[in-house]
Amino acid sequence: MGPLTYLAVFVMIWWITLFMILPLAKRKSHHEEGIKLTDGSDPGSPVKLDLMKSIKLNTIVALVVWVMFIIVYNMHWVEF
């Protein structure tokens, strides 16, 4: 595998882990906080969305999974 393939694998792992990390954040909704909604607002939307924290955590998790993939691939424990 070349460097471009390694990058593509990392991007795929990053997107997969993103959808596993996003639901883990404990975000309170407008309904749970008792905040009055404006017209067109969803009561389940988070009051404070700290997306940067989730992205940083996701990048760390994706890097760990990616390094494990690289080790397994280079040791020929799994053939593709």
MILUMLUM-452482 format. One record per residue: residue number from 1; residue in three letters; y, x, z of N, C-alpha, C in turn. Coordinates in nm, 4 decimals. Layout:
<tifi NUM,'ALA',<Y,X,Z>,<Y,X,Z>,<Y,X,Z>>
...
END
This chain:
<tifi 1,'MET',<-0.1185,0.0840,0.0000>,<0.0000,0.0000,0.0000>,<0.1237,0.0877,0.0000>>
<tifi 2,'GLY',<0.2198,0.0465,-0.0752>,<0.3453,0.1196,-0.0813>,<0.4466,0.0673,0.0196>>
<tifi 3,'PRO',<0.5621,0.1325,0.0276>,<0.6630,0.0919,0.1248>,<0.7174,-0.0489,0.1006>>
<tifi 4,'LEU',<0.7249,-0.0894,-0.0243>,<0.7736,-0.2240,-0.0540>,<0.6746,-0.3298,-0.0048>>
<tifi 5,'THR',<0.5466,-0.3014,-0.0157>,<0.4444,-0.3936,0.0342>,<0.4491,-0.4017,0.1865>>
<tifi 6,'TYR',<0.4685,-0.2870,0.2526>,<0.4830,-0.2879,0.3990>,<0.6033,-0.3728,0.4409>>
<tifi 7,'LEU',<0.7129,-0.3609,0.3674>,<0.8315,-0.4410,0.3968>,<0.8042,-0.5895,0.3756>>
<tifi 8,'ALA',<0.7352,-0.6228,0.2678>,<0.7026,-0.7628,0.2411>,<0.6122,-0.8204,0.3500>>
<tifi 9,'VAL',<0.5169,-0.7411,0.3973>,<0.4299,-0.7861,0.5058>,<0.5114,-0.8083,0.6323>>
<tifi 10,'PHE',<0.6066,-0.7184,0.6606>,<0.6915,-0.7352,0.7787>,<0.7732,-0.8630,0.7698>>
<tifi 11,'VAL',<0.8302,-0.8907,0.6534>,<0.9106,-1.0125,0.6367>,<0.8243,-1.1369,0.6586>>
<tifi 12,'MET',<0.7034,-1.1368,0.6057>,<0.6140,-1.2519,0.6264>,<0.5790,-1.2675,0.7737>>
<tifi 13,'ILE',<0.5474,-1.1584,0.8407>,<0.5161,-1.1644,0.9837>,<0.6380,-1.2110,1.0614>>
<tifi 14,'TRP',<0.7580,-1.1662,1.0254>,<0.8797,-1.2064,1.0952>,<0.9010,-1.3570,1.0861>>
<tifi 15,'TRP',<0.8812,-1.4138,0.9662>,<0.9009,-1.5585,0.9506>,<0.7953,-1.6380,1.0258>>
<tifi 16,'ILE',<0.6723,-1.5915,1.0249>,<0.5662,-1.6622,1.0967>,<0.5922,-1.6597,1.2465>>
<tifi 17,'THR',<0.6297,-1.5429,1.2992>,<0.6558,-1.5349,1.4428>,<0.7826,-1.6099,1.4821>>
<tifi 18,'LEU',<0.8784,-1.6235,1.3908>,<0.9997,-1.6999,1.4214>,<0.9652,-1.8430,1.4601>>
<tifi 19,'PHE',<0.8750,-1.9045,1.3862>,<0.8390,-2.0425,1.4152>,<0.7508,-2.0543,1.5391>>
<tifi 20,'MET',<0.6990,-1.9426,1.5884>,<0.6255,-1.9441,1.7147>,<0.7208,-1.9181,1.8316>>
<tifi 21,'ILE',<0.8286,-1.8440,1.8108>,<0.9227,-1.8082,1.9163>,<1.0257,-1.9193,1.9408>>
<tifi 22,'LEU',<1.0729,-1.9852,1.8377>,<1.1789,-2.0846,1.8537>,<1.1465,-2.1949,1.9547>>
<tifi 23,'PRO',<1.0271,-2.2522,1.9559>,<1.0008,-2.3580,2.0545>,<0.9887,-2.3067,2.1987>>
<tifi 24,'LEU',<0.9762,-2.1772,2.2194>,<0.9593,-2.1241,2.3541>,<1.0878,-2.1242,2.4358>>
<tifi 25,'ALA',<1.2018,-2.1250,2.3702>,<1.3295,-2.1220,2.4413>,<1.3499,-2.2553,2.5137>>
<tifi 26,'LYS',<1.3922,-2.2444,2.6381>,<1.4153,-2.3648,2.7184>,<1.5608,-2.4071,2.7000>>
<tifi 27,'ARG',<1.5811,-2.4953,2.6047>,<1.7152,-2.5443,2.5751>,<1.7275,-2.6880,2.6229>>
<tifi 28,'LYS',<1.8349,-2.7178,2.6931>,<1.8590,-2.8541,2.7397>,<1.9310,-2.9315,2.6305>>
<tifi 29,'SER',<1.8872,-3.0558,2.6111>,<1.9483,-3.1396,2.5083>,<2.0697,-3.2128,2.5649>>
<tifi 30,'HIS',<2.1468,-3.2733,2.4769>,<2.2624,-3.3520,2.5194>,<2.2176,-3.4691,2.6072>>
<tifi 31,'HIS',<2.1059,-3.5273,2.5744>,<2.0531,-3.6397,2.6519>,<2.0161,-3.5956,2.7933>>
<tifi 32,'GLU',<1.9499,-3.4804,2.8064>,<1.9094,-3.4304,2.9378>,<2.0294,-3.3920,3.0241>>
<tifi 33,'GLU',<2.1355,-3.3443,2.9630>,<2.2556,-3.3034,3.0356>,<2.3474,-3.4213,3.0660>>
<tifi 34,'GLY',<2.3222,-3.5349,3.0027>,<2.4058,-3.6524,3.0256>,<2.5403,-3.6460,2.9556>>
<tifi 35,'ILE',<2.5481,-3.5691,2.8488>,<2.6734,-3.5554,2.7746>,<2.6851,-3.6703,2.6752>>
<tifi 36,'LYS',<2.8033,-3.7331,2.6729>,<2.8264,-3.8433,2.5801>,<2.8292,-3.7892,2.4374>>
<tifi 37,'LEU',<2.7618,-3.8607,2.3486>,<2.7510,-3.8169,2.2093>,<2.8625,-3.8750,2.1248>>
<tifi 38,'THR',<2.9006,-3.8019,2.0225>,<2.9935,-3.8537,1.9232>,<2.9122,-3.9190,1.8124>>
<tifi 39,'ASP',<2.9776,-3.9925,1.7269>,<2.9083,-4.0593,1.6170>,<2.8400,-3.9572,1.5275>>
<tifi 40,'GLY',<2.7158,-3.9812,1.4948>,<2.6403,-3.8946,1.4057>,<2.5694,-3.7805,1.4757>>
<tifi 41,'SER',<2.5825,-3.7707,1.6075>,<2.5166,-3.6629,1.6816>,<2.3758,-3.7042,1.7222>>
<tifi 42,'ASP',<2.2872,-3.6062,1.7280>,<2.1502,-3.6304,1.7693>,<2.1380,-3.6048,1.9193>>
<tifi 43,'PRO',<2.0813,-3.6993,1.9958>,<2.0693,-3.6781,2.1402>,<1.9732,-3.5653,2.1760>>
<tifi 44,'GLY',<1.8867,-3.5265,2.0856>,<1.7911,-3.4205,2.1129>,<1.8403,-3.2817,2.0754>>
<tifi 45,'SER',<1.9625,-3.2720,2.0209>,<2.0136,-3.1410,1.9816>,<2.0500,-3.0592,2.1058>>
<tifi 46,'PRO',<2.0290,-2.9285,2.0992>,<2.0563,-2.8455,2.2178>,<2.2053,-2.8346,2.2465>>
<tifi 47,'VAL',<2.2377,-2.8260,2.3773>,<2.3765,-2.8099,2.4179>,<2.4251,-2.6704,2.3805>>
<tifi 48,'LYS',<2.3483,-2.5696,2.4164>,<2.3846,-2.4316,2.3838>,<2.2682,-2.3689,2.3078>>
<tifi 49,'LEU',<2.2914,-2.3354,2.1834>,<2.1891,-2.2746,2.1002>,<2.2119,-2.1245,2.0972>>
<tifi 50,'ASP',<2.1286,-2.0499,2.1694>,<2.1405,-1.9045,2.1727>,<2.0430,-1.8460,2.0706>>
<tifi 51,'LEU',<2.0797,-1.8610,1.9435>,<1.9919,-1.8209,1.8346>,<1.9771,-1.6694,1.8257>>
<tifi 52,'MET',<2.0809,-1.5951,1.8611>,<2.0738,-1.4491,1.8528>,<1.9691,-1.3935,1.9486>>
<tifi 53,'LYS',<1.9577,-1.4520,2.0657>,<1.8568,-1.4093,2.1627>,<1.7164,-1.4335,2.1062>>
<tifi 54,'SER',<1.6964,-1.5488,2.0426>,<1.5666,-1.5802,1.9827>,<1.5352,-1.4861,1.8663>>
<tifi 55,'ILE',<1.6362,-1.4509,1.7876>,<1.6149,-1.3616,1.6738>,<1.5787,-1.2213,1.7216>>
<tifi 56,'LYS',<1.6454,-1.1736,1.8270>,<1.6139,-1.0410,1.8806>,<1.4724,-1.0376,1.9373>>
<tifi 57,'LEU',<1.4358,-1.1404,2.0138>,<1.3005,-1.1479,2.0687>,<1.1981,-1.1556,1.9570>>
<tifi 58,'ASN',<1.2280,-1.2343,1.8548>,<1.1368,-1.2490,1.7423>,<1.1183,-1.1170,1.6681>>
<tifi 59,'THR',<1.2244,-1.0406,1.6517>,<1.2146,-0.9125,1.5823>,<1.1254,-0.8159,1.6597>>
<tifi 60,'ILE',<1.1378,-0.8151,1.7918>,<1.0527,-0.7292,1.8744>,<0.9065,-0.7697,1.8621>>
<tifi 61,'VAL',<0.8791,-0.8992,1.8714>,<0.7413,-0.9478,1.8592>,<0.6862,-0.9177,1.7202>>
<tifi 62,'ALA',<0.7677,-0.9395,1.6174>,<0.7232,-0.9129,1.4796>,<0.6945,-0.7650,1.4592>>
<tifi 63,'LEU',<0.7760,-0.6770,1.5173>,<0.7514,-0.5335,1.5049>,<0.6195,-0.4941,1.5701>>
<tifi 64,'VAL',<0.5899,-0.5511,1.6864>,<0.4637,-0.5209,1.7546>,<0.3453,-0.5673,1.6698>>
<tifi 65,'VAL',<0.3526,-0.6889,1.6176>,<0.2440,-0.7418,1.5343>,<0.2310,-0.6590,1.4070>>
<tifi 66,'TRP',<0.3433,-0.6210,1.3468>,<0.3420,-0.5421,1.2239>,<0.2800,-0.4048,1.2466>>
<tifi 67,'VAL',<0.3159,-0.3391,1.3564>,<0.2578,-0.2073,1.3875>,<0.1077,-0.2203,1.4089>>
<tifi 68,'MET',<0.0656,-0.3266,1.4771>,<-0.0786,-0.3483,1.4952>,<-0.1475,-0.3687,1.3603>>
<tifi 69,'PHE',<-0.0824,-0.4418,1.2693>,<-0.1384,-0.4615,1.1356>,<-0.1504,-0.3281,1.0616>>
<tifi 70,'ILE',<-0.0466,-0.2458,1.0682>,<-0.0473,-0.1168,1.0006>,<-0.1590,-0.0281,1.0549>>
<tifi 71,'ILE',<-0.1767,-0.0273,1.1862>,<-0.2834,0.0532,1.2471>,<-0.4200,0.0047,1.2009>>
<tifi 72,'VAL',<-0.4423,-0.1254,1.2067>,<-0.5714,-0.1813,1.1643>,<-0.5969,-0.1521,1.0172>>
<tifi 73,'TYR',<-0.4936,-0.1660,0.9339>,<-0.5105,-0.1413,0.7901>,<-0.5382,0.0056,0.7607>>
<tifi 74,'ASN',<-0.4630,0.0944,0.8235>,<-0.4784,0.2372,0.7951>,<-0.6063,0.2971,0.8545>>
<tifi 75,'MET',<-0.6609,0.2380,0.9584>,<-0.7871,0.2835,1.0162>,<-0.9082,0.2264,0.9406>>
<tifi 76,'HIS',<-0.8808,0.1395,0.8422>,<-0.9846,0.0767,0.7595>,<-1.0817,-0.0065,0.8444>>
<tifi 77,'TRP',<-1.0276,-0.0695,0.9498>,<-1.1099,-0.1596,1.0286>,<-1.1307,-0.2914,0.9571>>
<tifi 78,'VAL',<-1.0381,-0.3238,0.8673>,<-1.0461,-0.4464,0.7857>,<-1.0163,-0.4060,0.6425>>
<tifi 79,'GLU',<-1.0970,-0.4506,0.5515>,<-1.0756,-0.4232,0.4092>,<-1.0165,-0.5455,0.3415>>
<tifi 80,'PHE',<-0.9159,-0.5222,0.2564>,<-0.8539,-0.6321,0.1820>,<-0.8897,-0.6189,0.0362>>
END
